[in-house]
């Protein structure tokens, strides 16, 4: 993510002067905030680490949005947009995996999400908690 931030900074310097404090600044800030969230929460307790992962994922998605707007305005090509978006999507996938790992370390009663574990039998799914859905009061013992 740090490398992506440096690449975004280099990219936005080529945009029109009127975007220096608008879309360019927003892009640089959100691209820097994603890794900064992870660094800030690194030494926190598990629940707070998860919060940092969630915020980092949101900042990555925000950066993708800013780049989409830059593409629409003609500041970057479709090819450049798709390449950087793909790199951010890969980071988001890794953040999702990190979040799952951290959630498993949180006591089950304190989890915000129910983790659907893979079943050992091929083709059989546990439908009691679809993956990624929040726990509601009807599922809590």
N, C-alpha and C positions, 0 to 999 in steps of 0.2 A: 504494500500500500504506500510505503514511503516513496518508492520509485515512481508510482503513478502520480503522486503529488508533484514531484519534480517535473515529470513529463507534462502535467497540466499547466504548471507555471511557465514552462517553455512555450507551450502551445498558445496560451492566452496573451503572451507578450506580442504576438503577431496580429492580434485582433485590432479593430479600429480604436482610435484614441477615446472616442465617446463611450466605449465599453470598459475602459480601464477601471472605473470605479463602480461599474454596474455588473454585468454578466461575468466579466473577467474576474472581478474581485470575489463574487459569490462562488465561482468555480474553484478558485484557489482556496478560499476559506473552507468550503465543504470537503475538498480533497485533502486538506491538511487535518481537518477535524476527525476524520475517520481513524487514522492511526493514532492521533493524539488521545482519543477516547480510550483506546486499548492500553496505551501507555499509562494514562492517568489511573485506570482501574486495576492495573496489573497487581499491585500490592494489597488491594482490598480483599475483603472476605468474598466467599463464593457468590453470594447473591449479588453483590455489587459488581463483581467481574462480569456476571451475566448482563447486568445493566449496561456496562461499557460495550459489550459485544452488540447489544441491541442498538445502542446509539451509533456505533461505528457502521453497522449495517444501514441505518437510516441515512447517515451522511454519505455513504457510498451511493445509495439510490438517488440522493439529492444531486450528487455530482453528475450522475448519468443524465438526470433531467436537464441540468444546465448545459451539458454537452449536446443534448438533443435540440435545445433552443438555439445553440450556436450553429448547429447544422441547418436548422430551418432558416436562420438569418444569413446563411452562406459563409460563415466564418471558418467552418471546417467541412471537409468532404464527407460523403457517406462512408467511404472506406475508412477514414480516420475515426469517425464516430463509432463504427462497428468494431474496429480493432480495440479501441479503449473501452467501449462498453463490454466487450467480451472479457477483457482483463478484470474489469470491476465485477462482472457476474461471477467469475471464478473466485474472486475474493469473498463475495457474498456467500457462495457455496461453502467455502472454508469457514467463514464465520458461523454459518448454520451448524456445521459439524462441531465447532468449538462450543457453541451454545449447548448442544446436546450432551457433550462430554461434561460440561460444567453442571448442567441440570442433574445428571446422574449422581453427582457428589452432594447434592442438596437433599436433606431428608425428605422423603416422599410427601409428608404432610405439609411441607413448606414450598413445594414446587408450584410454579405458576401454570405449568403445562404437564399433561400426562404423556409420558414417553411411550410410544408404541414400539415394543421390541419385535425384532424379526422372529417369526416362528420357524422351528426346525423342519417342519413339513412343507414341502414345496406346494404352492398353490393354496394354502390355507392361511387366511388372514384373521387377525384378531380385530373384530369390528366394534368392540366395546368402546374404544377410544380412537377415532380416526386420527392419524398422525397430524400433529400441529394444532389440534383444536384445544381451546382452553377448558380447564376443568370447571364444571358447573357444580352448584350445590347438590344437585341430584345424584352426582357420582361420588361425592365425598362421604366417607363412612362416618 
